[in-house]
Amino acid sequence: MSSGRSFYVTTPIFYVNDAPHIGHAYTEVAADMLARWHRQSGDDTWSLTGTDEHGEKILRTATANGTTPQEWADKLVRESWIPLLETIDISNDDFIRTTDERHEKNVQVFLQKLYDDGFIYSGEYSGLYCVGCEEFKPESEVVDGTGEFAGQKVCAIHSKPLERLEEKNYFFRMSDFSQRLLDLYEQNPEFVQPESARNEVIQFVRQGLNDLSISRSSFDWGVKVPWDDSHVVYVWFDALLNYITAVGYGQDDATFESRWPGMHLVGKDILRFHAVIWPAMLMAAGLPVPHRVFGHGWLLVGGEKMSKSKLTGIAPHEITDTFGSDAFRYYFMSAIHFGQDGSFSWEDLSARYQAELANGFGNLASRTLAMITRYYDGVVPAPAEYTEADLNVQRVVAEAVANADAAIEKIALHESLAAIWTVVEELNGYITVQEPWALAKDEANRERLNTVLYTVAEGLRALAVVLSPTIPKATTKLWTALGVEDSLGALTAQPIRSAGVWGQLVPGTTVGALEALFPRIETTNAE
Ligand code: MSP
């Protein structure tokens, strides 16, 4: 089922200094929704996630916990980051760790090439460094501390004191690339999205770029600089390369060429690394730049970016233990405009769960199957003549699928779900108007009842297909209950872009029982 299109999507690789919170899970789910959508469209899809394990931040955390950074990273990956993928039902194709040999070795290959080609030189550096960001901070992002840090310079993001570093470093000639980057943003407006992010990046590069310090010599937790092992590679330079070392860069050219370039989903706080430094690195190495870098917003709690260090972190399982992974995925993808910040609250989650998933979609599915069971012994009837109301359902379904796909192309994930939800609303409204329970009372209306129930069941078939990337568990249950495995094949094998073609459900199919897809929840548990 290959469409010949190749689609490679990545999440940022996560720092292993702490366990995941729902902000991290948010990026994971978005990338997974895209990957599942493309996979189900027949695109040659590859999705990558992983962990960022080097650098001073991890070293200090490990030391503070009385262990080595490698042991610390192994523990966090095993106990927190890999289990996260199951908690929120991620279907990633690969998981890269920056301590993998395939990564470390090829970071050195990349660096050596840049060195040999004259893009790296050695110099002295002095600047204010934020270990939280793992970055030298420009003046514009340095603010005066308050409270316990009064009188000190602190990072605008972390509100923690900056450290003055003075050392001999290797530098990457990033300043050479300002104009080429501006040309890239100009010629390919899709490269950085959304528009607000693009403008910010252009603004930044227009001021001119400095060369970038890409090595550290005051500690040794990192990839050794190949020509000078008293230095380790700067953690961001190392981390960004995961996107290519994971798909064969330096060791498997055929795989690399078939996958790269990909597209990156990142939080807006790390957009500049991906939209400025990363393409400059690739240009220097003579490699293609990514197709696209999409910067999403932050999850806010109490109006502030949710974060563990500010003690507002919520672990993903706190939500999934009560609501399940499908609800987690649906809620964050539908309730927040992808690309903008969004506030999380338990009340909103509970309310949407009940209104949209339980009453809107779940109920629609269970009562449709219950009516087919009651009135037709579970056998899907053949439709008779279609009326205008039935044809309208068909139009809504076809448009919803087309609009959802167009929204996915723009990475407007919330818009894609809003398009799909027009079908849920249309079908619920249709049932209310057609009153199949009233039709069932009179044998003379049998043909009409056939058409109405076929229409709803076929609408549900389409819904299962287009909702499967977002709520894979519930739609799999629905698919089984619809009894279509034999006639249509597995749910994940249904070509998503043609899900709106009417009439795929074969009359005569026997449906089964369906447990509540989204059972009622005692909200007191969740608050
Ligand atoms: N290790 C770097 C990324 C290297 S990529 C080559 C990093 N890691 S991180 O663990 O700090 O953050 C990973 C991602 O989580 C970022 O995209 C960041 O924006 C996202 N989030 C962290 N807190 C968040 C929210 N409160 N809301 C949404 N996303 C947030 O940066």
Residues whose N, C-alpha, C, O or C-beta is under 5 A from the ligand:
A	BS01	MSP	P12 I13 F14 Y15 G23 H24 Y26 D52 A239 L240 V266 G267 K268 D269 I270 G297 W298 L299 K305 M306 S307
